[in-house]
Amino acid sequence: MIETVARVESNIEVAPGFRLLTLSFDRAINPEVGQFAMMKPSGCLEPLLRRALAVYRVERPDKLSFLYQVLGRGTQALSLAVAGSMVDTLVPLGNGWPTQSLTSSGRAIVVAGGIGSASVLMLCERLKRQGVDTRVFFGAANSDVALGCGLEDFKELALPLTVTTDDGSLGERGFVTAPLERHLQAGDGAGATIYTCGPWAMMSRVAELAARFDVRCYASLEAPMGCGFGVCVGCVVAVKTDGGSDYGSYKRVCTDGSIFPAEQVRWEVNAMGH
Amino acid sequence: MGNIVNHDPRLAVEIAGIRFNNPVIGASGTFGYGLEFAELIDLNRLGGFSTKGLSARPLAGNPPPRIVETHGGMLNAIGLQNVGARAFIEEKLPLLRRFDTRVIANVFGYSDDEYLEAITILNDGEGIDAYELNISCPNVKEGGIVIGNSPTAAARLTEKAKRASTRPLIVKLSPNVTDIAELGRAVAGAGADCLSLINTVVGMSIDVETKRPRLSYGTGGLSGPAIKPIAVRMVYEVAAAVAVPLIGIGGIASATDAMEFILAGATAVQVGTANYYDPTVTIKIVEGLSAYCDTLAVERIASLVRAASPGN
């Protein structure tokens, strides 16, 4: 975990409302796949809190890029950061995707929804490099959003890829969990590990399918974060406990996660609050 | 860990017989158990820090969502999730003893007896410099603010806590009262060695789409720069009402902010929410206070406590 001021190399709009921010650092960062950073433009007084962005790509050990959707005040402030300007950054954070147990004989299913894709591109690259039999399910609201969420980068990986859009403007019409369910129903998920990142409702459904088909599943969660390094205890998710004491029924998304075994999460308690 | 730090002697302050190398203290609830910051700053350079509120038994806290950002601040309703006093002594304190910084144990309970139980457990811990009695947390339904809203109840608990405690007692005041000076007088009269103020200001934010409060608890405590003028005013008022030293808290994010509190009547300050968006802010404030002393030829920062008062 390093607290530093990074320099904006570029901050390009990749589709309306979606941008790719590339930051250079004064030292090597070497994040694990699935880790994130807390950041806001240096000198920015409002909003107060930094925003959590997943590391999209490691361009060089000291140069990272972040794909993000401009949604609220924090990402709007970031969207205005021009090349050469500075960004206060705490990085790398979170536990990263557990891929160690997967070998070339293993199988993986990656399910990305919306900008949740930003957390799994490097995971897909890693799985491919490890020779893991990997299939990607990529869902977005429409074709523009799919492009904003990095669809072209996923296509370049040349992994088996199923695309869905809510409005049918690209790929299959409907939610990404529909083709996932068919895939699992056909028995094609046997022995696989599912990795998912996306909207809460989508991940909740993926977790349900994983449980039904008895497939191991990890989910990268999102929650409003105060600090990103465990002290504010604001970004908690409700988890299942062994009973007994209530203590331990909430875990911090930032330091206990952001990636959790899906069966640990109490999906009926939405950590995002909507 | 054992870094030799050249402290600026002009910044040293004393509270209830405890010497702080400087008046900058990490605020309870925003500084974890201190150790979380060891990777980011040199804890030896801090005046001290106050722990996350410790209860006799571990607490789970409130369901999410627990925080929401507002203009110039944030609302939180964490609900005092903490490891418990016993685990703090066994797991955190041994690691903290390696640092030369003052450790204040913030104490919480749902009843007078639970506060005393937590203090009794913590009395066994080696390396705690003082207790801070949290009678002002707005995010739990019993204890905390229920006691802190009533000068009588606050004084009663202060008196019992002082008797149970083997260490200096700081009492943390709530701003959610009609007359904070009256509350301060009651608590100081009951034996508090120091008052810290303010805790968060009760607020609410509503999601206009779901038509529900954004926090699961409903209300939350407002913190950050937005509350600073309220806090400065309250420190100024309480300083005029009591003789014990004060620790100023509320939206401090720079040395200038810290100086406002000192001039209003605080001997030291606690830095809270700013730690979230700049984990190194406490060290920057220490450096800024030295720079302030240089610029204005201040020999001892303690000489400026309450300098803004008309009598000074």
Interface residues (C-beta under 8 A of the other chain):
Chain A: M1 E3 K40 E46 P47 L48 L49 R50 R73 G74 D88 L90 A223 P224 M225 G226 C227 F229 G230 V231 C232 V233 G234 C235 V236 V237 A238 S245 D246 Y247 G248 S249 Y250 V269 N270 A271 M272 G273 H274
Chain B: G29 T30 F31 G32 E36 F37 E39 L40 K52 R57 P58 L59 A60 G61 P63 P64 P65 R66 I67 V68 E69 H71 G72 G73 M74 N76 I78 Q81 G84 D207 E209 T210 R214 S216 G224 P225 T273 N275 Y276 Y277 D278 P279 T280
